Structure formats: structure tokens, C-alpha cells
Amino acid sequence: MSWVKRFLVWIAACLMLGSTATASVSVSPVVIEGVEAEVGQVFEVLCHNGGEEAVAVDLSLALFDQDDTGRVVLLEDAEAIAKAARYLNVITQGLSLEAMEQGVIQVELMRDDFDSLYAVLFVKPRQEGVQARLAVLFLLSTVGSGVQADMAISTLVKPREALTLTVENKGISHSPWEGELHFFDASDHLSEKRQVTSGLVLPGRSRGLQVSLPPWVHRVEVRTAR
């Protein structure tokens, strides 16, 4: 499974807030990644009403970050909301969908004086009962996709238990860390290779990764994929 697919699964788990109440409303995609982002670029999100009644949808912007486990942290304070509004403009206003109707939400990039921007578009159906919302994440970067990530790796090995990796992104754009573990036995013979990835790491952030070790492992080498 690619890191993009893993990230989508992670987003679905973290951000489908109140999924029961929003069962009739869905959005696609839930993650929009843009490299070499430019002023005037317009991103589109499909919003579908799968219910039997018409529904009005409210749209709003904020920012997001991640904690040291890689989970999304929503930033909805006044400063974060104001920053999101400086860079992104929700063109679509007053969205209302009839039963089984699909609409398009358009979001325009207003400025590109940043290396990276991590914003969230909230899609909140006006429904009675539990108040709930969906979220679409924007991972935007003004640098090209060919820019090499600057990752720092620290390790902690507990023999015959687990290897703990801490991945720190020292670059200017988001990226996963991908590498290979070499397991050596008591005779220092390379007995197994294992591919690993950290999942997405935002710039200036770090996240941990733990890998269980076979009981026969006496030494581990960590190699970054090129």
C-alpha cells in the first residue's frame, strides 16, 4: 500500500467527525495535495447528498498540524482561521443539495508566498440532532515534487523486543520517510531485510515508528531509501 493510500486511511479515521450523522453526505477527495502551487489555482471537491431529503451545507476554513504520533491536530483559533482565509478563498457559497444531488465546491489559492501550507476545509451539513462535519485536508507546497526530503532518523533498540524510530522532517515540505531495516543474527549474518515507512511527516515535525523484532535479532541497520 502506498503512503498516499495509508494517509487516506489515516485521514478517514481521524477526520470523519460524527460519521453517523453525516452518513447521507460525502466528499471526495478527502485529501488534496498540490506541489508547485500558484496564485489563482482552483481546487475542486465533490460533495454528494445520498439522502432522501435536501440539505444545505456550510463551508469554513482552518489549519491543521500533526502530533508526534502523526495524528491530525486541528487548529481553529482566530489566528489560524485568519491565516487560512488569507491564502484560500472558498468560491462556492450557499451550497444546497437536493436528494441524490452532487455539487462542486471550489477553493482558490489567493497567495503563494509560502513554502508549505496545511489547511482544512470543513463541510458541515445543516441537520437536526448531532452536529457533525466532514473535513478535506489541503497539503500545499510551492516547491517541486523533485525536492529531496531532509529527514533525520534516531533509533532506540530493545534487543529481542522492538526497534523505535523517530523521524524528523527538517525540510520545507511534507514527505514520508521510507527505508529498509537489515536484521543480523548472533553470528552477524544478514538474515532478513524489511521495508518500512513512517507515514507523512510535516515540515519541522517528528513522529515515531515502532517495529517488532524477531527474537533472534542481535543487530539492526537502518538504511534510508534513495
C-alpha positions in Angstrom: 0.0 0.0 0.0 1.4 3.4 -1.0 1.9 6.2 1.6 -0.8 8.1 -0.1 -3.3 5.3 0.4 -2.1 4.9 4.0 -2.6 8.6 4.6 -6.1 8.5 3.2 -7.0 5.7 5.6 -5.5 7.7 8.5 -7.5 10.8 7.4 -10.7 8.8 7.3 -10.1 7.5 10.8 -9.1 10.9 12.2 -11.4 13.4 10.5 -14.7 11.7 9.8 -16.2 13.6 12.7 -19.7 12.4 13.6 -19.9 9.9 10.8 -23.3 8.6 11.7 -25.0 12.0 11.4 -23.3 12.7 8.1 -23.9 9.3 6.5 -26.0 10.9 3.7 -23.3 13.5 2.8 -19.9 12.6 1.5 -17.0 14.5 0.0 -14.3 13.5 -2.5 -11.3 13.7 -2.3 -10.6 14.0 1.4 -7.0 15.0 0.8 -5.8 17.5 -1.9 -2.1 17.6 -2.4 -0.7 20.3 -4.6 3.0 20.9 -5.4 4.3 24.0 -7.2 1.1 25.7 -6.1 0.4 29.0 -7.8 -1.8 32.0 -7.2 -5.2 31.6 -8.9 -5.1 27.8 -8.8 -8.6 26.4 -8.1 -9.1 23.1 -6.3 -12.4 21.2 -6.6 -14.2 19.0 -4.1 -17.2 16.9 -4.9 -20.0 16.9 -2.3 -22.7 14.3 -2.7 -26.1 14.2 -0.9 -27.0 10.5 -0.8 -30.0 11.1 1.4 -33.7 11.3 0.6 -34.1 15.0 1.7 -32.5 18.2 0.6 -29.6 19.5 2.7 -27.8 22.8 3.0 -24.1 22.7 3.6 -21.9 25.3 5.5 -18.3 25.7 4.5 -15.4 27.1 6.5 -11.6 27.1 6.7 -8.9 26.5 9.3 -5.4 25.0 9.6 -4.1 21.7 10.8 -0.9 20.3 12.2 0.2 16.9 13.5 1.4 15.5 16.8 4.4 13.2 17.4 2.2 10.1 16.6 1.3 11.5 13.2 -2.3 12.3 14.1 -4.1 15.4 12.7 -4.4 18.3 15.1 -7.0 20.8 14.0 -6.1 24.5 14.5 -9.3 26.5 14.9 -8.2 29.5 16.9 -8.7 33.0 15.5 -5.1 33.3 14.2 -5.3 30.0 12.3 -8.7 30.8 10.8 -7.5 34.2 9.7 -4.3 32.8 8.1 -6.3 30.2 6.2 -8.6 32.9 4.9 -5.6 35.0 3.7 -4.4 32.1 1.5 -7.6 30.3 0.5 -10.9 31.6 -0.8 -14.0 29.4 -0.8 -15.6 30.4 -4.1 -18.6 28.3 -3.6 -21.1 29.8 -1.2 -24.6 28.8 -0.1 -24.3 25.2 -1.2 -27.6 23.4 -1.1 -28.1 19.9 -2.5 -31.3 18.1 -3.4 -31.7 14.4 -2.6 -29.1 12.3 -4.5 -27.6 15.5 -6.0 -23.9 16.2 -6.3 -22.3 19.7 -6.2 -18.8 21.0 -6.7 -17.0 23.1 -4.1 -14.3 25.4 -5.5 -11.4 26.7 -3.4 -9.0 29.2 -4.9 -5.4 29.9 -3.8 -5.0 33.6 -3.2 -1.3 33.8 -2.3 1.8 31.7 -2.8 4.3 33.4 -0.5 4.9 30.2 1.5 6.9 27.0 1.3 4.1 24.8 2.6 0.5 25.4 3.8 -1.7 22.9 5.6 -5.3 23.9 5.6 -8.6 22.2 6.2 -12.0 22.8 4.6 -14.9 21.9 6.9 -18.1 20.7 5.2 -20.9 20.9 7.7 -24.4 19.7 6.7 -27.3 21.5 8.4 -29.0 18.6 10.1 -31.1 18.2 13.2 -29.7 16.2 16.1 -25.9 15.6 16.4 -23.9 18.4 14.8 -21.2 16.9 12.6 -18.9 17.8 9.8 -16.6 16.4 7.2 -13.0 17.6 6.6 -10.9 18.0 3.5 -7.2 18.5 4.0 -5.1 20.7 1.8 -1.4 19.8 1.7 0.1 22.6 -0.5 3.7 23.3 -1.4 5.3 25.9 -3.7 8.3 23.7 -4.2 8.5 21.0 -6.8 7.9 17.3 -6.2 11.6 16.6 -7.1 12.9 18.4 -4.0 14.6 15.9 -1.8 13.3 15.5 1.7 15.6 16.2 4.6 14.9 13.6 7.2 16.8 12.9 10.4 16.5 9.5 12.0 17.2 8.5 15.6 16.8 4.9 16.8 16.4 3.0 20.1 16.8 -0.8 20.1 15.5 -3.0 22.8 17.1 -6.4 21.9 14.5 -9.2 21.2 11.7 -6.7 21.7 11.3 -3.7 19.3 13.1 -1.0 17.3 11.8 2.5 17.9 12.5 5.1 15.1 11.9 8.8 15.5 11.7 10.6 12.1 12.2 14.3 12.0 11.4 16.4 8.9 14.0 19.2 8.6 12.8 20.1 5.1 10.4 22.7 3.8 7.7 20.3 2.5 5.8 17.3 3.8 7.0 13.8 3.0 7.1 10.3 4.3 10.3 8.7 5.3 11.0 5.3 3.6 13.8 3.0 4.4 14.9 -0.6 4.9 15.8 -2.5 8.0 18.6 -5.1 8.0 18.4 -7.7 10.7 21.6 -9.6 11.7 21.7 -12.7 13.8 24.1 -13.8 16.6 26.8 -14.6 14.0 26.4 -11.2 12.4 24.9 -12.7 9.3 22.3 -10.6 7.4 19.2 -12.8 7.8 16.3 -10.5 6.8 15.5 -7.2 5.1 12.3 -5.3 5.8 10.8 -2.3 4.0 9.4 0.4 6.4 7.8 3.8 6.1 6.9 6.4 8.7 3.9 7.8 7.0 3.6 11.5 6.3 5.7 14.0 8.3 5.0 17.7 8.1 8.0 20.2 8.0 9.5 20.8 11.4 7.6 17.9 12.9 8.6 14.4 14.0 6.8 11.2 14.5 7.6 7.8 16.0 7.5 4.4 14.4 7.9 1.1 16.3 8.9 -2.2 14.7 8.7 -5.5 16.5 11.9 -7.5 16.3 12.2 -11.3 15.8 13.8 -12.9 18.9 17.0 -13.9 17.0 17.9 -10.4 16.1 21.2 -9.1 17.6 21.9 -6.1 15.4 19.8 -3.8 13.2 20.9 -1.4 10.5 18.6 1.3 9.4 19.0 2.5 5.8 17.2 5.4 4.1 15.7 4.7 0.7 17.3 6.7 -2.1 
